[in-house]
Structure formats: C-alpha cells, structure tokens
Amino acid sequence: MTDETDRKDKDAATDEEQLPPYVIENARSGRSRCKTCRRTIDKGALRLGVLIEGPFGAGHMWHHLKCAARKMIDRVEEAYALEAWRQAKTPPESVPDLEQLRLLRSAAEQQRKQRKTIPYAEVDPSGRAKCKQCGEALAKDSVRIALGKLVQFGNQSRVAPYTVHPSCVGDALEEPDTATEAEGLVTALRSNSGDVPDALLETAIAELELDE
C-alpha cells in the first residue's frame, strides 16, 4: 500500500512539474471563466493560463489575454518572454503584438486615473438626466451631486454613483441603499470635485443644508 501511494505521489509530482508557468492558447471550450472580468471565455478566444497551486494541486487559472494585459501586464510580459503559446496543446496561429497589449494597459491606467471618487460634484453637461431622488430634470450647467449607492450583482455588490440635486441630498442620504454618510460629506465634495468652479461648488454645498 505504501509503495503504491508513493508511486502515485511521484506521478502526481511529475505531472505538476510538467505544467508550464504560463500558457497562451485558444480556449478549447466555452466552459472556463476569466478570473479578471468574471465573464465566460468563448471557445476559440485567446486566453492566458497562469499556473497556481490550488487545494487539489497545481493548475492554470485562466484570463482573457486582453483582460490580463489590462490588469497584470507583468505576467503577460513574462508569458511572452517564455513564448507561452508554444506550450498550448494546439498553438494559436497568431498572438497580438506585445506592444499592443502594453497600450491596453496604459489606456486602462489612464481610465482609472480619470475615474472620480464618490462622493463628488459635477456640472451637468446636457440637461437630459434626471435626479435619482426626486425624478425631476437636472438643468444643464447646474451642479449635481454624486452619492454612493450599493448595487447588487448576484453574490457581489459594488458602490455606483447616484446623482441628485444638491437640495435632494438630505433625502437621498436617508435611503437604505445609500453608501455615503453625511459625516465628512462636505469635506469629501471639496476634495473630489476639482472640475467644478469653486463658486459653483460652494453654492451647491450651501443647498445641502447639512451640519459639517
């Protein structure tokens, strides 16, 4: 029994040693999910496998190649240096140029830098939006306040912006799914609303009628 167990352990260790650290391939089915975006990796789509040690042994964790480039370009660069597509059971006919993937990373970083921190104030650009609290139109060039609202996606939740009139902020803060607190709100608005002229911002803050 011991000899048989040892042999199985050695065989398993050998299999693990043969697994490459990275694999770039066309997905062989549509059953895997990208660990970055959580969406299905369609059959035939380019994916990056990153070797990990899991509870049941070593295996590859899969990502869309472009998702990996946006979030973990260092792993993609390592995979390219190792020519990880050669490790695929059926090597892909072609892979994107590494410089193209680096550009995706740069664009993703720029987008993250431009993303505003909730809560913030902004000037309404069109006049077509409505206040999420009272339902009335938000006038073009007026200041609107973006509060945080909890949004549920299956078993996950995130905080999304919830834009309201300054005068509706008090009521919005009473909603059970509002993720923004009254305490520290004014300070946060002044810190997070650099695109709004000071005079407009202070006028909007005066409409909040909150004790800071």
C-alpha positions as CSV (number, residue, x, y, z in Angstrom):
1,M,0.0,0.0,0.0
2,T,2.8,2.4,0.9
3,D,4.7,1.7,-2.3
4,E,1.6,2.2,-4.4
5,T,0.8,5.5,-2.6
6,D,4.4,6.7,-3.1
7,R,4.2,5.9,-6.8
8,K,1.0,7.9,-7.2
9,D,2.5,10.8,-5.3
10,K,5.6,10.7,-7.6
11,D,3.4,10.5,-10.7
12,A,1.4,13.5,-9.5
13,A,4.6,15.4,-8.7
14,T,5.9,14.6,-12.2
15,D,2.6,15.9,-13.8
16,E,2.9,19.1,-11.8
17,E,6.5,19.6,-12.8
18,Q,5.5,19.3,-16.4
19,L,2.9,22.1,-16.2
20,P,4.4,25.3,-17.7
21,P,4.1,28.5,-15.6
22,Y,2.1,30.2,-18.4
23,V,0.1,29.0,-21.4
24,I,-1.4,31.2,-24.2
25,E,-3.9,29.4,-26.3
26,N,-7.3,29.5,-28.0
27,A,-9.9,28.3,-25.4
28,R,-10.8,24.7,-26.2
29,S,-14.3,25.2,-25.0
30,G,-16.6,27.8,-23.6
31,R,-16.7,26.5,-20.1
32,S,-13.9,28.5,-18.4
33,R,-14.4,31.9,-16.9
34,C,-11.9,34.8,-16.9
35,K,-10.7,35.3,-13.4
36,T,-10.2,39.0,-14.2
37,C,-13.6,40.1,-15.7
38,R,-15.6,37.0,-14.4
39,R,-17.1,36.6,-17.9
40,T,-17.1,33.4,-19.9
41,I,-14.1,32.8,-22.2
42,D,-15.7,31.9,-25.5
43,K,-14.4,28.9,-27.4
44,G,-11.5,29.9,-29.6
45,A,-10.8,33.2,-27.7
46,L,-7.2,33.8,-26.8
47,R,-6.6,33.2,-23.1
48,L,-3.7,33.3,-20.7
49,G,-3.2,30.5,-18.2
50,V,-1.3,31.3,-15.0
51,L,0.0,28.3,-13.0
52,I,-1.2,28.3,-9.4
53,E,-1.1,25.8,-6.5
54,G,-4.7,25.1,-5.5
55,P,-6.2,22.8,-2.9
56,F,-6.3,19.9,-5.4
57,G,-2.8,20.5,-6.8
58,A,-1.3,22.7,-9.5
59,G,-3.4,24.0,-12.4
60,H,-3.8,27.0,-14.6
61,M,-6.1,30.0,-13.8
62,W,-7.5,31.4,-17.0
63,H,-7.9,35.0,-18.1
64,H,-8.8,36.6,-21.4
65,L,-5.4,37.7,-22.8
66,K,-6.6,41.3,-23.2
67,C,-8.0,41.3,-19.6
68,A,-4.7,40.1,-18.3
69,A,-2.9,42.8,-20.2
70,R,-5.1,45.5,-18.6
71,K,-4.7,44.2,-15.1
72,M,-1.4,42.3,-14.9
73,I,0.9,43.2,-17.8
74,D,3.9,41.9,-15.9
75,R,2.5,38.4,-16.1
76,V,1.8,38.8,-19.8
77,E,5.3,40.1,-20.5
78,E,6.7,37.0,-18.7
79,A,4.5,34.8,-20.7
80,Y,5.6,36.4,-24.0
81,A,9.3,36.1,-22.9
82,L,8.7,32.3,-22.5
83,E,6.7,32.1,-25.8
84,A,3.9,30.6,-23.8
85,W,1.8,29.9,-26.9
86,R,4.3,27.1,-27.7
87,Q,3.0,25.4,-24.5
88,A,-0.5,25.1,-25.9
89,K,-1.8,21.7,-26.9
90,T,-2.8,23.4,-30.2
91,P,-0.7,26.6,-30.5
92,P,-2.7,29.6,-31.8
93,E,-2.0,30.7,-35.4
94,S,-1.1,34.2,-34.1
95,V,-0.9,36.3,-31.0
96,P,-1.2,40.1,-30.6
97,D,2.0,42.1,-30.6
98,L,3.2,42.7,-27.0
99,E,3.3,46.5,-27.6
100,Q,-0.4,46.4,-28.5
101,L,-1.1,44.8,-25.1
102,R,1.0,47.3,-23.3
103,L,-1.1,50.1,-24.9
104,L,-4.2,48.4,-23.5
105,R,-2.6,48.6,-20.0
106,S,-1.7,52.3,-20.5
107,A,-5.3,53.0,-21.6
108,A,-6.7,51.1,-18.6
109,E,-4.4,53.0,-16.2
110,Q,-5.5,56.4,-17.7
111,Q,-9.1,55.5,-17.3
112,R,-8.6,54.6,-13.7
113,K,-6.9,57.9,-13.1
114,Q,-9.9,59.7,-14.6
115,R,-12.4,57.8,-12.6
116,K,-13.9,60.1,-9.9
117,T,-14.0,59.2,-6.2
118,I,-17.5,59.1,-4.7
119,P,-18.9,61.4,-3.4
120,Y,-18.3,64.2,-5.8
121,A,-20.0,67.2,-7.5
122,E,-20.0,67.8,-11.2
123,V,-21.6,70.1,-13.7
124,D,-24.4,68.6,-15.7
125,P,-23.3,68.5,-19.4
126,S,-26.6,68.1,-21.2
127,G,-29.8,68.7,-19.1
128,R,-31.1,65.3,-20.2
129,A,-30.5,63.5,-16.9
130,K,-32.9,63.3,-14.0
131,C,-32.4,63.5,-10.3
132,K,-32.4,59.9,-9.0
133,Q,-34.1,61.1,-5.8
134,C,-37.0,63.3,-6.9
135,G,-37.2,62.4,-10.6
136,E,-37.0,66.0,-11.8
137,A,-34.6,67.1,-14.6
138,L,-31.1,68.2,-13.7
139,A,-30.6,71.5,-15.5
140,K,-27.8,71.8,-18.0
141,D,-24.7,73.5,-16.4
142,S,-26.1,73.1,-12.9
143,V,-24.2,71.3,-10.3
144,R,-25.3,67.8,-9.4
145,I,-24.1,65.6,-6.5
146,A,-23.0,62.0,-7.0
147,L,-23.5,59.9,-3.9
148,G,-22.7,56.2,-3.5
149,K,-25.4,53.6,-3.9
150,L,-25.0,49.9,-3.2
151,V,-25.7,47.8,-6.3
152,Q,-26.0,44.1,-6.2
153,F,-24.7,41.7,-8.9
154,G,-25.5,38.2,-7.9
155,N,-23.4,37.5,-4.8
156,Q,-21.3,40.6,-5.3
157,S,-22.0,44.2,-4.6
158,R,-20.3,47.5,-5.6
159,V,-20.8,51.2,-5.0
160,A,-22.1,53.1,-8.0
161,P,-22.6,56.9,-8.4
162,Y,-26.2,58.1,-7.7
163,T,-26.7,61.7,-9.0
164,V,-29.1,64.0,-7.3
165,H,-29.9,67.7,-6.9
166,P,-27.9,69.3,-4.1
167,S,-31.3,70.0,-2.4
168,C,-32.2,66.3,-2.6
169,V,-29.0,65.1,-0.9
170,G,-30.6,65.0,2.6
171,D,-33.4,62.8,1.5
172,A,-31.0,60.6,-0.5
173,L,-28.8,60.0,2.5
174,E,-31.8,58.5,4.3
175,E,-32.3,55.8,1.7
176,P,-31.3,52.3,3.0
177,D,-29.0,51.5,0.0
178,T,-27.1,54.8,0.1
179,A,-23.4,54.1,0.8
180,T,-22.4,57.7,1.6
181,E,-22.5,59.2,5.1
182,A,-23.5,62.7,6.0
183,E,-20.4,63.0,8.2
184,G,-17.5,64.2,6.2
185,L,-19.6,64.7,3.0
186,V,-18.8,68.4,2.5
187,T,-15.1,67.8,3.0
188,A,-15.1,65.0,0.5
189,L,-17.0,67.0,-2.0
190,R,-14.4,69.8,-1.8
191,S,-11.6,67.3,-2.2
192,N,-13.2,65.2,-5.0
193,S,-14.7,67.9,-7.2
194,G,-11.8,69.6,-8.8
195,D,-13.6,70.1,-12.2
196,V,-16.3,72.3,-10.6
197,P,-15.5,76.0,-10.2
198,D,-15.2,77.0,-6.6
199,A,-18.1,79.4,-6.6
200,L,-20.5,76.9,-8.2
201,L,-19.3,74.2,-5.8
202,E,-19.8,76.4,-2.7
203,T,-23.3,77.4,-3.9
204,A,-24.2,73.8,-4.3
205,I,-22.8,72.9,-0.8
206,A,-24.9,75.7,0.7
207,E,-28.0,73.9,-0.7
208,L,-27.2,70.7,1.1
209,E,-28.3,72.1,4.5
210,L,-26.0,69.7,6.3
211,D,-24.1,70.4,9.5
212,E,-20.4,69.7,8.8
